[in-house]
Amino acid sequence: MGFSNVRELYGKIGEAFGIPPAEVMFCTLNTHKVDMEKLLGGQIGLEDFIFAHTRGQRKEVQVLKSEEALGLTITDNGAGYAFIKRIREGSVVARIPRIAVGDMIEAIDGRSLVGARHFEVARMLKELPRGRSFALRLTEPRRAF
């Protein structure tokens, strides 16, 4: 296939399927499911299958930071997009059904996060004062039907 980084891989996937590379949110290894534990990160073996997850529905969600921690674990794809990797059970975010594992975090209160690494997004969320409401702009991966 001939790629040396994630951006090149997304370009090759776009070429093969006739879609813009920016439509590819992330890839998982050996599963079509949105399983952030299987997120493409390092080595790919000859026996591995790569599944590309493309952009689905965009959504804006209001969140009240009622506790110090929101209950999110964030990761990124190495190509400028941060994602929700895990949601802690019983947390602030777990009580908001519109937010899901695999959602790409595009903006906080209108401030674009495209190009930000996961730790930068986590820091921004952590620095929001407790008791404050904020808007999250998210894009969910396209669902098969």
Short mmCIF file of the C-alpha atoms (twelve columns), coordinates in Angstrom:
data_MODEL
# 
_entry.id   MODEL 
# 
loop_
_atom_site.group_PDB 
_atom_site.id 
_atom_site.type_symbol 
_atom_site.label_atom_id 
_atom_site.label_alt_id 
_atom_site.label_comp_id 
_atom_site.label_asym_id 
_atom_site.label_seq_id 
_atom_site.Cartn_x 
_atom_site.Cartn_y 
_atom_site.Cartn_z 
_atom_site.pdbx_PDB_model_num 
ATOM 1   C CA . MET A 1   0.000   0.000   0.000  1 
ATOM 2   C CA . GLY A 2   2.934   2.328   0.679  1 
ATOM 3   C CA . PHE A 3   2.450   4.713   3.602  1 
ATOM 4   C CA . SER A 4   4.680   5.809   6.460  1 
ATOM 5   C CA . ASN A 5   2.253   7.748   8.677  1 
ATOM 6   C CA . VAL A 6   -1.443  8.072   9.471  1 
ATOM 7   C CA . ARG A 7   -2.066  11.007  7.109  1 
ATOM 8   C CA . GLU A 8   -0.589  9.042   4.190  1 
ATOM 9   C CA . LEU A 9   -2.724  6.019   5.111  1 
ATOM 10  C CA . TYR A 10  -5.890  8.167   5.133  1 
ATOM 11  C CA . GLY A 11  -4.847  9.537   1.726  1 
ATOM 12  C CA . LYS A 12  -4.492  6.003   0.337  1 
ATOM 13  C CA . ILE A 13  -7.859  4.976   1.805  1 
ATOM 14  C CA . GLY A 14  -9.473  8.067   0.284  1 
ATOM 15  C CA . GLU A 15  -7.902  7.280   -3.075 1 
ATOM 16  C CA . ALA A 16  -9.068  3.648   -2.985 1 
ATOM 17  C CA . PHE A 17  -12.670 4.479   -2.024 1 
ATOM 18  C CA . GLY A 18  -13.120 7.810   -3.797 1 
ATOM 19  C CA . ILE A 19  -13.593 9.875   -0.635 1 
ATOM 20  C CA . PRO A 20  -11.687 12.908  0.678  1 
ATOM 21  C CA . PRO A 21  -8.999  11.766  3.157  1 
ATOM 22  C CA . ALA A 22  -10.416 14.243  5.730  1 
ATOM 23  C CA . GLU A 23  -13.561 12.067  5.886  1 
ATOM 24  C CA . VAL A 24  -11.534 9.307   7.587  1 
ATOM 25  C CA . MET A 25  -11.759 9.878   11.349 1 
ATOM 26  C CA . PHE A 26  -9.739  6.894   12.562 1 
ATOM 27  C CA . CYS A 27  -8.924  3.270   11.778 1 
ATOM 28  C CA . THR A 28  -9.308  0.165   13.896 1 
ATOM 29  C CA . LEU A 29  -7.418  -3.090  13.536 1 
ATOM 30  C CA . ASN A 30  -9.298  -6.341  13.016 1 
ATOM 31  C CA . THR A 31  -12.746 -5.044  13.985 1 
ATOM 32  C CA . HIS A 32  -15.401 -2.983  12.229 1 
ATOM 33  C CA . LYS A 33  -16.728 -1.842  15.609 1 
ATOM 34  C CA . VAL A 34  -15.932 1.525   17.190 1 
ATOM 35  C CA . ASP A 35  -13.498 -0.048  19.659 1 
ATOM 36  C CA . MET A 36  -10.965 2.510   20.824 1 
ATOM 37  C CA . GLU A 37  -8.833  -0.264  22.333 1 
ATOM 38  C CA . LYS A 38  -8.257  -1.465  18.745 1 
ATOM 39  C CA . LEU A 39  -7.371  2.000   17.423 1 
ATOM 40  C CA . LEU A 40  -4.625  1.873   14.816 1 
ATOM 41  C CA . GLY A 41  -1.539  3.150   16.552 1 
ATOM 42  C CA . GLY A 42  1.690   1.348   15.941 1 
ATOM 43  C CA . GLN A 43  2.595   -1.836  14.169 1 
ATOM 44  C CA . ILE A 44  0.424   -3.432  11.512 1 
ATOM 45  C CA . GLY A 45  0.989   -7.099  10.839 1 
ATOM 46  C CA . LEU A 46  0.542   -8.911  7.531  1 
ATOM 47  C CA . GLU A 47  -2.510  -10.708 8.963  1 
ATOM 48  C CA . ASP A 48  -4.208  -7.502  10.176 1 
ATOM 49  C CA . PHE A 49  -7.292  -5.968  8.606  1 
ATOM 50  C CA . ILE A 50  -7.673  -2.180  8.704  1 
ATOM 51  C CA . PHE A 51  -11.176 -0.752  9.089  1 
ATOM 52  C CA . ALA A 52  -11.635 2.942   8.283  1 
ATOM 53  C CA . HIS A 53  -14.287 4.849   10.236 1 
ATOM 54  C CA . THR A 54  -15.622 7.905   8.432  1 
ATOM 55  C CA . ARG A 55  -17.420 11.035  9.597  1 
ATOM 56  C CA . GLY A 56  -21.051 10.662  10.542 1 
ATOM 57  C CA . GLN A 57  -23.486 13.038  12.172 1 
ATOM 58  C CA . ARG A 58  -22.315 16.273  13.764 1 
ATOM 59  C CA . LYS A 59  -23.822 17.282  17.093 1 
ATOM 60  C CA . GLU A 60  -23.579 20.124  19.597 1 
ATOM 61  C CA . VAL A 61  -24.025 19.114  23.243 1 
ATOM 62  C CA . GLN A 62  -24.309 21.361  26.323 1 
ATOM 63  C CA . VAL A 63  -22.443 19.981  29.329 1 
ATOM 64  C CA . LEU A 64  -22.623 21.203  32.931 1 
ATOM 65  C CA . LYS A 65  -19.329 20.503  34.679 1 
ATOM 66  C CA . SER A 66  -20.997 19.571  37.979 1 
ATOM 67  C CA . GLU A 67  -17.974 17.604  39.221 1 
ATOM 68  C CA . GLU A 68  -14.233 18.211  39.011 1 
ATOM 69  C CA . ALA A 69  -13.756 15.292  36.575 1 
ATOM 70  C CA . LEU A 70  -15.985 14.766  33.554 1 
ATOM 71  C CA . GLY A 71  -15.175 11.040  33.324 1 
ATOM 72  C CA . LEU A 72  -13.569 11.058  29.884 1 
ATOM 73  C CA . THR A 73  -10.434 9.441   28.551 1 
ATOM 74  C CA . ILE A 74  -9.265  11.120  25.351 1 
ATOM 75  C CA . THR A 75  -6.982  9.849   22.607 1 
ATOM 76  C CA . ASP A 76  -6.001  11.167  19.179 1 
ATOM 77  C CA . ASN A 77  -5.342  9.650   15.784 1 
ATOM 78  C CA . GLY A 78  -2.006  11.349  15.113 1 
ATOM 79  C CA . ALA A 79  -3.563  13.301  12.240 1 
ATOM 80  C CA . GLY A 80  -5.076  16.212  14.147 1 
ATOM 81  C CA . TYR A 81  -8.284  14.771  15.626 1 
ATOM 82  C CA . ALA A 82  -9.011  13.991  19.295 1 
ATOM 83  C CA . PHE A 83  -11.578 11.364  20.285 1 
ATOM 84  C CA . ILE A 84  -13.426 10.059  23.293 1 
ATOM 85  C CA . LYS A 85  -11.700 6.774   24.107 1 
ATOM 86  C CA . ARG A 86  -13.570 5.844   27.306 1 
ATOM 87  C CA . ILE A 87  -16.417 7.155   29.432 1 
ATOM 88  C CA . ARG A 88  -16.321 6.293   33.128 1 
ATOM 89  C CA . GLU A 89  -19.543 4.720   34.375 1 
ATOM 90  C CA . GLY A 90  -21.626 7.062   36.536 1 
ATOM 91  C CA . SER A 91  -19.640 10.148  35.463 1 
ATOM 92  C CA . VAL A 92  -20.934 13.550  34.318 1 
ATOM 93  C CA . VAL A 93  -20.523 12.556  30.650 1 
ATOM 94  C CA . ALA A 94  -22.014 9.073   31.173 1 
ATOM 95  C CA . ARG A 95  -25.286 10.813  32.102 1 
ATOM 96  C CA . ILE A 96  -25.428 12.509  28.667 1 
ATOM 97  C CA . PRO A 97  -26.640 9.851   26.200 1 
ATOM 98  C CA . ARG A 98  -25.732 11.896  23.089 1 
ATOM 99  C CA . ILE A 99  -22.007 11.643  23.913 1 
ATOM 100 C CA . ALA A 100 -20.393 8.323   22.956 1 
ATOM 101 C CA . VAL A 101 -17.075 6.534   22.716 1 
ATOM 102 C CA . GLY A 102 -15.558 7.251   19.291 1 
ATOM 103 C CA . ASP A 103 -16.963 10.790  19.029 1 
ATOM 104 C CA . MET A 104 -14.448 13.252  17.613 1 
ATOM 105 C CA . ILE A 105 -14.118 16.416  19.714 1 
ATOM 106 C CA . GLU A 106 -14.161 19.266  17.191 1 
ATOM 107 C CA . ALA A 107 -14.628 22.296  19.450 1 
ATOM 108 C CA . ILE A 108 -15.190 23.492  23.006 1 
ATOM 109 C CA . ASP A 109 -17.350 26.639  23.226 1 
ATOM 110 C CA . GLY A 110 -16.720 27.301  19.534 1 
ATOM 111 C CA . ARG A 111 -12.912 27.056  19.829 1 
ATOM 112 C CA . SER A 112 -11.688 24.613  17.195 1 
ATOM 113 C CA . LEU A 113 -9.624  21.680  18.431 1 
ATOM 114 C CA . VAL A 114 -8.656  20.386  14.996 1 
ATOM 115 C CA . GLY A 115 -4.916  19.866  15.144 1 
ATOM 116 C CA . ALA A 116 -4.824  19.565  18.952 1 
ATOM 117 C CA . ARG A 117 -3.306  16.523  20.638 1 
ATOM 118 C CA . HIS A 118 -5.299  14.501  23.181 1 
ATOM 119 C CA . PHE A 119 -3.420  15.935  26.181 1 
ATOM 120 C CA . GLU A 120 -4.184  19.516  25.052 1 
ATOM 121 C CA . VAL A 121 -7.906  18.739  24.785 1 
ATOM 122 C CA . ALA A 122 -7.858  17.000  28.194 1 
ATOM 123 C CA . ARG A 123 -6.120  20.027  29.746 1 
ATOM 124 C CA . MET A 124 -8.715  22.433  28.298 1 
ATOM 125 C CA . LEU A 125 -11.568 20.353  29.721 1 
ATOM 126 C CA . LYS A 126 -9.834  20.011  33.091 1 
ATOM 127 C CA . GLU A 127 -9.252  23.777  33.309 1 
ATOM 128 C CA . LEU A 128 -12.954 24.562  32.864 1 
ATOM 129 C CA . PRO A 129 -14.298 25.692  36.260 1 
ATOM 130 C CA . ARG A 130 -16.669 23.417  38.147 1 
ATOM 131 C CA . GLY A 131 -20.292 24.618  37.928 1 
ATOM 132 C CA . ARG A 132 -19.831 26.019  34.409 1 
ATOM 133 C CA . SER A 133 -21.781 24.970  31.313 1 
ATOM 134 C CA . PHE A 134 -19.957 24.590  28.029 1 
ATOM 135 C CA . ALA A 135 -20.703 23.466  24.490 1 
ATOM 136 C CA . LEU A 136 -19.010 20.448  22.919 1 
ATOM 137 C CA . ARG A 137 -19.129 20.133  19.134 1 
ATOM 138 C CA . LEU A 138 -18.723 16.471  18.277 1 
ATOM 139 C CA . THR A 139 -18.804 14.289  15.172 1 
ATOM 140 C CA . GLU A 140 -19.759 10.671  15.603 1 
ATOM 141 C CA . PRO A 141 -18.399 7.928   13.368 1 
ATOM 142 C CA . ARG A 142 -20.771 6.894   10.582 1 
ATOM 143 C CA . ARG A 143 -22.855 3.930   11.704 1 
ATOM 144 C CA . ALA A 144 -23.456 0.939   9.459  1 
ATOM 145 C CA . PHE A 145 -27.092 0.049   8.873  1 
# 
